């Protein structure tokens, strides 16, 4: 047929006895308009599997404090001491990887250190360790270059050793992330309340596990 070459004879029916041309059709992707010549024998439309919509914040961040405490009256007013640890757990909430680009401390308030009696804590497991100096302005986070990826089943755990110099300090933490072309910042604290650490008072210590 001219420059387009010879026409191809359509397949014939091998059953049914109609003798009409039988055309097999397969499509993939999203179907728009479909034109069929001859009798339809089989028609297959293949749509790509749909992905669930992206969540607004693709990471879940929780934390816990491991530290010696200073006690003024009883355990209800205990404050973690300088040199204590904050452990940060970062998990992906989507079925794709999330790049963690930065972690940043924010000082909320500085005060003179508290006096009182020190308590002790147990050791903690090995994790990704950083040192945080809240006495600097801005605060200084020291450790390996902060660039990690979390994905479903592969979270990260960060351990911050906190130093606050001669102060009693309220502070929060920020984690920058990137996921599927989106960027954002998540704030890390204690359920909406800032972390609080104080300088060591240099007074007597309570043995671990004892209370007034």
C-alpha positions as CSV (number, residue, x, y, z in Angstrom):
1,X,0.0,0.0,0.0
2,X,2.3,2.7,-1.3
3,X,5.0,3.9,1.0
4,X,3.5,2.2,4.0
5,X,4.0,-1.3,2.7
6,X,1.6,-4.1,2.2
7,X,-1.5,-4.5,4.3
8,X,-1.5,-7.3,6.8
9,X,-4.2,-10.0,6.6
10,X,-6.1,-10.0,9.9
11,X,-6.2,-13.2,11.9
12,X,-9.1,-15.6,11.2
13,X,-11.4,-17.1,13.8
14,X,-10.4,-20.6,14.9
15,X,-13.7,-21.3,16.5
16,X,-17.3,-20.3,16.5
17,X,-17.8,-20.9,12.7
18,X,-18.5,-17.2,11.9
19,X,-15.6,-16.8,9.5
20,X,-15.3,-13.2,10.5
21,X,-11.9,-11.5,11.0
22,X,-10.7,-11.9,14.6
23,X,-8.6,-9.1,16.1
24,X,-6.7,-9.3,19.4
25,X,-6.3,-6.0,21.3
26,X,-4.0,-5.2,24.2
27,X,-3.4,-1.8,25.7
28,X,-1.4,-0.5,28.6
29,X,-1.4,2.8,30.4
30,X,-4.5,4.9,30.6
31,X,-7.1,4.2,27.8
32,X,-8.6,7.1,25.9
33,X,-10.6,6.5,22.7
34,X,-10.5,3.0,21.3
35,X,-11.5,2.2,17.7
36,X,-11.9,-1.5,16.7
37,X,-12.1,-2.9,13.2
38,X,-13.6,-6.3,12.7
39,X,-15.0,-8.5,15.5
40,X,-13.5,-8.3,19.0
41,X,-12.1,-11.5,20.1
42,X,-10.1,-10.4,23.2
43,X,-9.6,-6.9,24.7
44,X,-7.1,-6.4,27.5
45,X,-6.6,-3.0,29.2
46,X,-3.7,-2.8,31.6
47,X,-3.6,0.1,34.0
48,X,-0.5,0.8,36.1
49,X,-0.9,0.1,39.8
50,X,-2.0,3.3,41.6
51,X,0.1,4.6,44.5
52,X,-1.5,5.8,47.7
53,X,-1.6,9.6,48.1
54,X,1.4,11.1,49.8
55,X,1.0,12.0,53.4
56,X,1.7,15.6,54.4
57,X,4.6,14.7,56.7
58,X,6.4,11.5,55.5
59,X,8.3,10.8,58.7
60,X,7.3,10.0,62.3
61,X,9.8,11.2,64.9
62,X,9.7,10.2,68.6
63,X,12.3,10.7,71.3
64,X,13.3,9.8,74.8
65,X,15.7,11.1,77.4
66,X,18.4,9.1,79.2
67,X,20.2,11.2,81.8
68,X,21.2,11.8,85.4
69,X,18.7,14.1,87.1
70,X,18.8,16.8,89.7
71,X,16.1,16.6,92.3
72,X,15.0,19.6,94.4
73,X,12.0,18.3,96.4
74,X,10.9,15.0,94.9
75,X,11.0,13.0,91.6
76,X,8.2,15.1,90.1
77,X,10.4,18.1,89.7
78,X,13.5,16.2,88.4
79,X,15.5,17.9,85.6
80,X,18.0,16.1,83.3
81,X,21.6,17.1,83.9
82,X,24.2,18.4,81.4
83,X,25.9,15.4,79.8
84,X,22.6,13.4,79.5
85,X,21.3,11.9,76.3
86,X,18.3,12.5,74.0
87,X,17.6,9.5,71.7
88,X,15.6,10.4,68.5
89,X,13.8,7.8,66.5
90,X,13.0,8.6,62.8
91,X,10.7,6.3,60.8
92,X,9.3,6.6,57.2
93,X,5.5,6.8,56.9
94,X,5.3,6.1,53.2
95,X,6.3,3.3,50.8
96,X,9.2,5.3,49.6
97,X,12.5,6.6,51.0
98,X,12.8,9.9,52.8
99,X,16.1,11.8,52.8
100,X,17.1,13.4,56.2
101,X,19.1,16.5,55.3
102,X,19.8,18.3,58.6
103,X,19.2,18.3,62.4
104,X,19.1,21.6,64.2
105,X,18.7,22.5,68.0
106,X,16.7,25.6,69.0
107,X,17.3,27.1,72.5
108,X,14.0,28.4,74.0
109,X,15.3,29.8,77.3
110,X,18.5,30.0,79.4
111,X,18.6,30.4,83.2
112,X,21.0,29.9,86.1
113,X,21.5,26.2,86.9
114,X,19.4,24.4,89.5
115,X,20.6,23.2,92.8
116,X,19.6,19.9,94.4
117,X,20.6,16.2,94.6
118,X,21.8,14.2,91.6
119,X,20.5,10.7,90.6
120,X,22.1,8.2,88.2
121,X,20.9,6.3,85.2
122,X,21.8,3.1,83.4
123,X,23.8,2.8,80.2
124,X,22.2,2.8,76.7
125,X,22.8,0.8,73.4
126,X,25.0,1.9,70.5
127,X,23.3,4.2,68.0
128,X,24.3,7.2,65.8
129,X,26.0,9.5,68.2
130,X,26.2,13.3,68.3
131,X,27.3,15.9,70.8
132,X,25.2,19.0,71.4
133,X,26.5,22.2,73.0
134,X,23.6,24.4,74.0
135,X,25.9,26.9,75.6
136,X,26.9,28.2,72.1
137,X,24.8,30.7,70.2
138,X,23.6,29.3,67.9
139,X,23.8,25.8,69.5
140,X,26.4,23.5,68.0
141,X,25.8,19.9,66.9
142,X,28.9,17.8,66.5
143,X,29.2,14.4,64.9
144,X,29.1,12.6,61.5
145,X,27.8,14.5,58.6
146,X,24.0,14.5,58.9
147,X,22.7,12.9,55.7
148,X,20.6,9.7,56.2
149,X,17.8,7.9,54.5
150,X,14.9,6.2,56.2
151,X,12.5,3.8,54.6
152,X,9.8,1.3,55.7
153,X,11.5,-1.2,57.9
154,X,14.8,0.8,58.0
155,X,14.6,3.6,60.6
156,X,17.4,5.6,62.2
157,X,18.1,6.2,65.8
158,X,20.2,9.3,66.9
159,X,21.7,9.8,70.3
160,X,22.5,13.4,71.4
161,X,24.8,14.0,74.4
162,X,23.6,17.3,75.7
163,X,25.9,20.0,77.3
164,X,24.4,23.2,78.5
165,X,27.4,24.9,80.3
166,X,26.5,27.0,83.4
167,X,22.8,27.2,82.4
168,X,19.3,25.7,82.8
169,X,18.1,25.5,79.2
170,X,14.8,24.8,77.4
171,X,15.3,23.7,73.8
172,X,13.8,21.8,70.9
173,X,15.2,20.0,67.8
174,X,14.4,20.4,64.1
175,X,14.9,17.7,61.4
176,X,14.9,18.7,57.7
177,X,13.7,16.1,55.3
178,X,13.1,15.5,51.5
179,X,10.7,13.0,50.0
180,X,9.4,12.6,46.4
181,X,10.2,16.2,45.5
182,X,8.8,17.7,48.7
183,X,10.8,19.3,51.5
184,X,9.9,20.1,55.1
185,X,11.0,20.4,58.7
186,X,9.7,18.4,61.7
187,X,10.0,19.7,65.2
188,X,11.1,17.2,67.9
189,X,10.2,17.8,71.6
190,X,8.4,16.1,74.5
191,X,4.8,16.0,73.3
192,X,4.7,19.7,72.6
193,X,6.9,20.7,75.6
194,X,10.6,21.6,75.1
195,X,13.4,19.6,76.4
196,X,15.0,21.0,79.6
197,X,18.5,20.3,80.8
198,X,20.5,22.1,83.6
199,X,24.1,22.4,84.7
200,X,25.4,20.0,87.4
201,X,25.0,21.6,90.8
202,X,28.1,19.9,92.3
203,X,26.2,18.6,95.3
204,X,25.8,15.1,96.7
205,X,24.4,12.2,94.6
206,X,21.7,9.8,95.3
207,X,22.3,6.1,94.5
208,X,20.3,4.9,91.5
209,X,16.9,3.6,92.3
210,X,16.4,5.4,95.7
211,X,13.8,8.0,96.3
212,X,12.9,10.2,99.2
